[in-house]
């Protein structure tokens, strides 16, 4: 009888560099880990690879100057409005540097009081709404007076100052607008780059309907500049700082990679193992109020067995209702029978009320992101076993 359900293991690999054979590295690391840790592979195991090492291995990089050239080409006026960028040294500062290098003036509209992923411009708990005239441009003296505390609670960085100094270091002028209506930018410029992630299509549509010359960040570096990297679907969304002049883009060959790894694992283990590439997890920190998902999707590539959503019954519902008079082994066996006889699609059924109505790739990707972390754990590959098991499986 099994006493353990889902098991998650972070798998250590060699340090992965550009042009490395990632298929071989992933498969060999898994096989070595199974020997050293004495575990066995099973059908429906899930192997997940962080998008960072996928992008690194495929050499999908762009430079700040590449970005500047693409921005200049798409905004020849040399003046641009930036709408809803996130406040991030890792995610957006290098993109902003490239924009500033290609432009003469930037008007930046920041959502208020925090960005899309929860990085606060001001502490919401201390916010006196009566002090702020949303939608106004603040000159430096007014900014110092009204917005003297833009310190991020975790990093200790004043992101408005940080962005201002970065843009000016590229000999570009910048002014800030604080508003939650994207059309406010049209009072200052008609040339707009919308930089939001998960609402990007809606924002672009709103601005375009108002007559703006608008591009989305996903349309910048969507094709190569001087043999640079690119991402045809996401552009600069999902990119990360690599050096002071270089960014790693979101992977573009993930689908090919997961199929190759799945095929090789089948050869080596004889098991049908699902494979996915994962980025940020889709969860929100209730205390820090940071929403982790700064990537455009949790998983840009995955094998077919990871399509769909969980189809589970709520054990508590049956225990408290249909089997309220049962206890012990009798209760357990009754619930096992219920599981074995459950419908193939429980959507809208009371039996599934309270289960998580999210995509499998978002759930498993979030689990993997929490396991691997974003620092120095050295486990860019995660093995998930027993995720598709239930109480009825012996």
Phi, psi and omega in degrees: 000135181276135179246004182233136177264242183290135177235133181238130181233127169281127184255121178284142179229169168299162174292124188267132182237172181302136178073008174293152177278093187290328178300311180296318181297314182296311183295313180297321180296321178294315181296320178294320179295322181296326179286313184290329183258358175058052172239162183239146178280149180226158172302144179073010166298159178236128173252127182236138181240130182293141183299334182301312183284337175293312178297321179296310185295326180275358177065036185270079183240152169228160177256164176301321180291328174300315179298315180302318180295318181292320178296316179300319182295324185267344178227073185294346179293342180070010174233136189215145170258131178252125185247129172056048171285154174275158181265094187208127174289325182279320188271315191245338187299320180290325175296315179299322178300317178294319177298314181298324181294332181263352185241162174264329181214140176237131167250118187252120177262116179255132175293157195223133007264011178214165178277184187298328183258009172100002176288116188280136170281320176225159178287112183301328182290338182251007187285124173258096186302331183293342182281338194249133178261087184298140179095355180266150172275134180253122173286177189298320182292318179293321178299317180295324182285310187270334186235052184286347184231087176254026185287124176293132187296334182261317183274337183076012183262135171276100190289330177294314175299318182300312179294321180299312181293322180296314181296315182294333177293342177261017178059041179237143179274147177219143169223157187245143171238141177242108184199160177249001175258113185298335182289349176302330181297336184287350173285350185237331179197153178260350179264113192228139171244110178272127189249007178291160190260295190271348176247020190298320183288322178295313181298315180298319181297316180300314182291320180295321179295338176270005175092011182286148166275092192241138171235152174264156178301333178290350178259002176261129187061037174274356172214159188290148172240117180053049178065024179284175169288172178193167172222112187293337182262321189246351180056237180271355177295136180084003180282159179226152176293130175255307174225188179289350180229010188218142177236145172265129181271165174298144185300148177242353182242024185298321182298314178299319182296311185296325179292321179293318179295318178300317180296316182291323177294324176298318178296319187278329187243340185077007184252151176270098187252133177276149184225140178216156169258134181231151175243233178293147172283157181259078179211162182236135177282116185291338180268305179285344178065019178271127172269120189295332192282085173265352172280156181293332175216160175290314183233112179280348181201138180199158179280164192296334181291354179257009175290150170095194182235162178299148176237083189234149171266157180269109183301319182299322181299314181289323179296321183275343185242277186301323183246036184299334183266001181260154177216168171058219183297327179297317178295314182299316180293324178295319180291322176302317178298319179298319179296313182298330184260009184292154180293155180289340177222108184264010181303126179083356181272139179302334181298335182257004183301127179096352173280166188277112183273063182231161180293147179302318182295327178288319180293310183290322177298322177294319177300317181291321179297319177294327181287313184279334182068187181235015185242246192246027180289333178070029181234072181284356175244137180233134176251124179247122180239142177080011182294327183266005176284163171219180184300334183280349180276125180268000000 
